[in-house]
Amino acid sequence: MEDALTIAQKAYMGGADWLEAGTPLIKNHGMPALRKLRQAIPEVTMVADLKTADTGDIEVEMAANSGADIVTVLALADDFTVKRAVNQAKAHGIKIMVDLLEVEDKVSRAKELEKLGVDYILIHTPIDLQKVKMERVDSSLEELKRIKQEVHLPIAAAGGITPETASILKREGVEVFIVGSAITKAKDIEAKTREFCRIIGVKVKQKEERKLGYREIVEGFNALSTPFITDAQHRFGAMRGMNPLFKGIRVAGRAFTVKTLGGDWGKVVKAIDMAEAGDIIVVDAQASEAAVWGELATRSAMAKGIKAAVIDGAVRDSDDISEIGFPIWARYISPNAGEPHGHGKLQMPVACAGQVVMSGDIIVADEVGVVVVPREEAQDILTKAQEVADKEKRYRKEIAEGRSLAELFGL
């Protein structure tokens, strides 16, 4: 269900104007699957692919009450079942799509279904035939053309639709394109959906994404590992040579930058006074091996509510700091302390371990490393990093089910 919601959101943002709750999803989760999709995306047209073969009125009512706008019924069902489904749909203000799956004379049955009052006719190549016989929906083009001539209903198509076959189907008069794995298995679901929309002529409406607050963004990053975040930034943002004093911790917060030189820690302790609770102090100490941070700075920072420190330079008193439990990432650990001359600058752009950091940027750090996220792009990068995490989760599940990594990536 979690995967379905993620895919649905991305497809919707990419321009999909209908979303289908597939038969396996509904069989696994029941009507709550429809309700969760409806709650997540209330404005979309929702298709419940029930493939109803009996109790047409009961199943249509269940789907309608759970948020469906369209329900699929099998064309193989008895006319009485189809008619009861149609009547119930009209009572609830929704529509019926009839699936011609395994019907021998599709043209004749489509004409009968039109008289029964259905709203859409679906030409469908089942997944099992796609896998075994390598058939696709475009293999039914001749039947599609004849149905289009004989029946005055919108035609839907499903079954292995690709960008290449979509253009063929559009030319032959298909109006509803039910796309499955070409989108759900895509590396970029939103981009792939936009590609299909362009091919079939669906105008993609601009959908405004809600602006997240600072706390929501930080909480979002705090739930993600640094590798996912660098993937979302195309391997940018990772600092080099920064190591945690102790493992098993992850932090995310707003950067408060300090620039100093030669082990001068005067501006560092001044930053502790000026930073706000929840900030992460980022120190460009020019990779100096004279420590600019120690136990006393740690206790002062903790009293102020500072979340962590990232230091491109040296730290001392590492044993005491580890015992206290204050998160620090540094280039060196050294017993040698610098001097508090007070030279340097605060809240200016700094170069920390190979990355530019500005005050207000988001710092995410764990035992793998430290990543900087530009503040203007934080929400977009968070969304992309969450997509990476979702994909990794799906990949882990598929590997556990027996698929190899080479298969997953088509290598």
C-alpha positions in Angstrom: 0.0 0.0 0.0 2.9 2.3 0.8 4.4 1.7 -2.6 1.1 2.2 -4.3 0.6 5.6 -2.6 4.1 6.8 -3.6 3.7 5.7 -7.2 0.2 7.2 -7.4 1.4 10.6 -6.1 4.3 10.7 -8.6 2.2 9.7 -11.5 -0.4 12.3 -10.6 2.2 15.0 -10.4 3.4 13.8 -13.8 0.0 14.5 -15.3 -2.0 11.2 -14.9 -5.6 12.3 -14.7 -6.9 8.9 -13.8 -5.5 6.4 -11.3 -6.3 2.7 -11.2 -6.3 0.6 -8.1 -5.3 -2.7 -9.7 -6.9 -6.0 -9.0 -3.9 -7.4 -6.9 -3.8 -4.3 -4.8 -7.5 -4.5 -4.0 -7.4 -8.3 -3.3 -4.5 -7.7 -0.9 -5.9 -4.7 0.9 -9.6 -4.6 0.1 -11.7 -1.5 -0.2 -9.4 0.4 2.2 -7.0 0.6 -0.7 -9.5 2.8 -2.6 -10.2 4.9 0.4 -6.5 5.6 1.1 -5.8 6.5 -2.6 -8.9 8.8 -2.5 -7.8 10.4 0.7 -4.3 11.0 -0.7 -5.4 12.4 -4.0 -9.0 13.5 -3.7 -9.3 15.3 -7.0 -8.3 12.4 -9.3 -10.6 10.1 -11.3 -10.3 6.7 -9.5 -10.7 3.4 -11.3 -11.4 0.3 -9.2 -10.3 -2.7 -11.3 -12.6 -5.2 -9.7 -13.1 -7.4 -12.8 -16.6 -8.1 -11.5 -18.1 -11.4 -12.8 -21.0 -11.7 -10.4 -22.9 -9.6 -7.8 -22.5 -6.6 -10.0 -24.7 -4.3 -7.9 -23.0 -5.2 -4.6 -19.4 -4.8 -5.8 -20.2 -1.5 -7.6 -21.8 -0.1 -4.5 -18.8 -1.2 -2.3 -16.4 0.5 -4.7 -18.6 3.7 -5.0 -18.8 4.1 -1.3 -15.0 3.7 -1.0 -14.3 6.5 -3.5 -14.3 4.9 -7.0 -15.4 6.9 -10.0 -15.2 3.9 -12.4 -15.6 0.2 -11.8 -14.5 -2.6 -14.2 -16.8 -5.5 -15.0 -15.8 -8.5 -17.0 -17.5 -8.8 -20.4 -17.8 -12.5 -19.8 -20.3 -11.9 -17.0 -23.9 -12.5 -17.6 -26.0 -9.7 -19.1 -28.0 -9.6 -15.9 -24.8 -9.0 -13.8 -23.7 -6.2 -16.2 -27.1 -4.5 -16.1 -27.2 -4.6 -12.3 -23.8 -3.1 -12.2 -24.8 -0.4 -14.6 -27.9 0.5 -12.6 -26.0 0.6 -9.4 -23.4 2.8 -11.0 -26.0 5.3 -12.2 -27.5 5.4 -8.7 -24.2 6.4 -7.3 -23.2 8.8 -10.1 -20.2 6.7 -11.3 -19.4 4.8 -14.5 -18.8 1.2 -15.7 -15.9 0.0 -17.8 -16.2 -3.4 -19.3 -13.1 -5.6 -19.9 -13.2 -7.8 -23.0 -10.6 -10.1 -21.5 -10.9 -13.6 -23.1 -14.0 -12.8 -25.1 -13.9 -14.6 -28.5 -16.1 -12.3 -30.6 -15.1 -8.9 -29.1 -17.0 -6.8 -31.7 -20.3 -8.5 -31.2 -19.9 -8.4 -27.4 -19.0 -4.8 -27.5 -22.2 -4.0 -29.4 -24.2 -5.9 -26.8 -22.5 -4.1 -23.9 -23.3 -0.7 -25.5 -27.0 -1.6 -25.5 -26.7 -2.6 -21.8 -25.6 0.9 -21.0 -21.9 0.6 -20.1 -19.7 3.7 -20.4 -16.3 2.4 -21.6 -15.1 -0.7 -23.6 -11.6 -2.0 -22.6 -9.3 -3.9 -25.0 -7.0 -5.8 -22.7 -4.0 -8.1 -23.2 -3.5 -9.9 -19.9 -0.1 -9.9 -18.1 0.2 -13.7 -18.3 0.0 -13.6 -22.2 2.5 -10.7 -22.2 5.0 -12.8 -20.3 4.5 -16.2 -22.0 3.5 -15.2 -25.6 5.1 -11.8 -25.6 1.8 -10.3 -26.8 1.0 -6.6 -26.4 -2.3 -4.7 -26.7 -1.2 -3.5 -30.2 -1.6 -7.1 -31.4 -5.4 -6.5 -31.2 -5.4 -3.6 -33.6 -7.7 -5.2 -36.1 -10.4 -5.9 -33.5 -9.9 -2.4 -32.1 -10.5 -0.9 -35.5 -13.7 -2.9 -36.0 -15.0 -2.1 -32.5 -14.3 1.6 -33.2 -16.5 1.4 -36.3 -19.4 -0.5 -34.7 -19.6 1.0 -31.2 -20.0 4.6 -30.2 -18.3 4.4 -26.8 -14.9 5.5 -25.6 -12.3 2.8 -26.1 -9.7 2.0 -23.4 -6.6 -0.1 -23.9 -4.4 -1.9 -21.4 -1.6 -4.5 -21.6 2.1 -3.7 -22.0 1.6 -0.2 -23.3 4.9 1.6 -24.1 5.6 5.1 -25.4 6.0 3.4 -28.9 2.7 1.5 -28.8 0.8 4.4 -27.2 1.3 6.6 -30.3 -0.1 3.7 -32.5 -3.1 3.2 -30.2 -3.8 6.9 -30.2 -3.8 6.9 -34.0 -6.4 4.1 -34.0 -8.8 6.0 -31.7 -8.0 4.8 -28.2 -9.0 7.4 -25.7 -8.0 5.9 -22.4 -4.5 4.5 -21.9 -4.1 2.2 -18.9 -0.3 2.1 -18.4 1.2 -0.2 -15.8 4.8 -1.3 -15.5 6.1 1.2 -18.0 5.4 3.8 -15.3 5.5 1.8 -12.0 8.9 0.3 -12.8 10.4 3.6 -14.2 13.4 5.1 -12.5 11.6 8.5 -12.6 7.9 7.9 -12.4 6.9 11.5 -12.8 9.1 12.1 -15.9 7.8 8.8 -17.5 4.2 9.9 -16.9 4.9 13.2 -18.5 6.3 11.4 -21.5 3.1 9.4 -21.9 1.0 12.5 -21.5 2.9 14.3 -24.2 2.5 11.3 -26.6 -1.2 10.8 -26.1 -2.1 14.5 -25.9 -3.0 14.9 -22.2 -2.3 18.4 -21.1 -0.4 18.4 -17.9 -1.9 20.8 -15.4 0.5 22.6 -13.1 -0.1 21.1 -9.6 1.2 23.2 -6.8 3.2 21.4 -4.3 2.6 22.4 -0.7 5.5 24.3 0.7 6.9 22.5 3.7 8.1 24.4 6.8 11.6 24.2 8.1 10.7 21.7 10.8 9.0 19.4 8.3 12.0 19.5 6.0 14.4 18.7 8.8 12.3 15.9 10.1 12.1 14.5 6.5 15.9 14.6 6.1 16.4 13.1 9.6 14.6 10.0 8.4 16.9 9.5 5.4 20.5 8.1 5.1 23.1 10.4 3.5 23.6 8.0 0.5 19.9 8.6 -0.5 20.4 12.3 -0.3 23.6 12.3 -2.4 21.8 10.1 -5.0 19.0 12.8 -5.1 21.7 15.4 -5.8 23.4 13.3 -8.4 26.4 12.7 -6.1 26.8 16.4 -5.1 26.9 17.7 -1.6 29.0 15.0 0.2 31.9 16.4 2.3 35.2 14.6 2.0 37.2 13.2 4.9 34.7 13.9 7.7 34.3 11.2 10.4 31.9 11.0 13.3 33.4 10.8 16.8 31.1 7.9 17.5 28.6 5.9 15.5 25.0 5.1 15.6 23.6 8.6 15.3 22.0 10.8 12.6 21.2 14.5 12.7 19.7 17.0 10.4 19.6 20.8 11.0 20.2 24.3 9.7 23.9 25.3 9.2 25.4 28.2 11.2 28.7 28.8 9.4 32.1 29.8 10.9 35.3 30.6 9.1 38.6 30.6 11.0 42.3 29.9 10.5 45.3 28.3 12.2 43.3 26.8 15.1 41.8 30.1 16.2 38.7 29.1 18.1 37.5 32.6 19.2 34.8 32.9 16.5 33.8 29.3 17.1 32.7 29.9 20.7 31.1 33.2 19.5 29.0 31.1 17.1 27.7 29.0 19.9 26.3 32.1 21.6 24.7 33.4 18.3 23.3 30.2 16.9 19.8 29.1 17.6 18.6 25.9 19.2 18.5 23.1 16.6 21.3 24.6 14.5 24.4 22.7 13.4 27.6 24.7 13.6 29.8 24.2 10.5 33.4 25.3 10.9 35.8 25.9 8.0 39.0 25.6 10.0 41.2 25.2 6.9 41.9 21.6 7.8 44.1 22.8 10.7 45.4 20.1 13.0 45.1 22.5 16.0 41.8 21.8 17.7 39.1 24.5 17.5 36.6 22.4 19.6 36.7 20.5 22.9 34.8 19.4 25.9 34.0 22.9 27.2 32.7 24.1 23.8 30.6 20.9 23.7 29.0 21.6 27.1 28.3 25.2 26.1 26.7 24.1 22.8 24.5 21.5 24.5 23.3 24.1 27.0 22.3 26.4 24.1 20.5 23.6 22.3 22.9 23.3 19.4 22.3 20.0 17.6 25.8 19.1 16.4 29.1 20.4 15.0 30.8 19.7 11.7 34.5 20.8 11.7 36.9 20.8 8.8 39.7 20.8 11.2 40.6 19.2 14.6 38.7 18.3 17.7 40.2 17.4 21.1 38.7 15.8 24.2 37.1 13.2 22.0 36.8 10.7 24.8 34.8 13.1 27.0 32.7 14.3 24.1 31.8 10.8 23.2 30.8 10.1 26.8 28.6 13.2 26.8 27.0 12.0 23.5 27.2 15.2 21.5 27.4 14.6 17.7 30.5 15.9 16.1 32.0 15.2 12.7 35.7 16.3 12.2 38.7 15.8 9.9 41.1 15.2 12.8 41.3 14.3 16.5 44.2 16.0 18.2 45.3 16.9 21.7 46.7 20.2 20.5 44.4 23.2 21.1 44.5 26.5 19.1 44.2 30.0 20.5 41.2 32.3 21.0 42.4 35.3 18.9 38.9 35.9 17.5 39.9 36.2 13.9 37.5 34.9 11.2 33.9 35.5 10.2 30.4 34.2 11.0 27.4 33.4 8.8 29.3 33.7 5.5 29.7 31.1 2.7 32.4 28.7 3.7 34.2 25.8 2.0 33.9 22.9 4.3 35.6 19.6 3.3 35.2 20.4 -0.4 31.6 21.7 -0.2 30.3 25.2 -0.2 28.0 25.8 2.8 25.9 28.8 3.4 24.2 29.7 6.7 20.7 28.3 6.5 21.6 25.3 4.3 20.5 21.9 5.6 23.2 19.6 7.0 22.5 15.9 7.2 25.1 13.7 8.9 25.3 10.1 9.9 28.0 7.4 10.4 28.4 7.2 6.6 29.2 10.9 6.2 28.1 14.5 6.0 25.9 16.0 3.2 25.0 19.7 2.6 21.6 20.5 0.9 21.2 24.1 -0.5 18.4 25.8 1.4 16.6 27.0 -1.8 16.4 23.4 -3.1 15.8 21.6 0.2 12.1 20.6 -0.4 12.8 19.4 -4.0 15.8 17.4 -2.9 13.9 15.9 0.0 11.2 14.7 -2.3 13.7 13.1 -4.6 15.6 11.5 -1.8 12.4 10.0 -0.5 11.8 8.6 -3.9 15.3 7.0 -3.8 14.5 5.5 -0.4 11.2 4.1 -1.7 12.9 2.5 -4.8 15.6 1.0 -2.6 12.8 -0.5 -0.4 11.2 -2.0 -3.5 14.5 -3.3 -4.7 15.2 -5.0 -1.4 11.8 -6.6 -1.4 12.3 -7.9 -5.0 15.8 -9.3 -4.2 14.3 -11.0 -1.1 11.7 -12.6 -3.5 14.5 -14.0 -5.7 15.3 -11.4 -8.3 18.9 -10.4 -9.0 20.3 -6.9 -9.0 21.2 -7.4 -12.7 17.6 -8.2 -13.5 16.2 -5.2 -11.6 18.5 -2.8 -13.6 18.1 -4.6 -16.9 21.9 -5.4 -17.1 
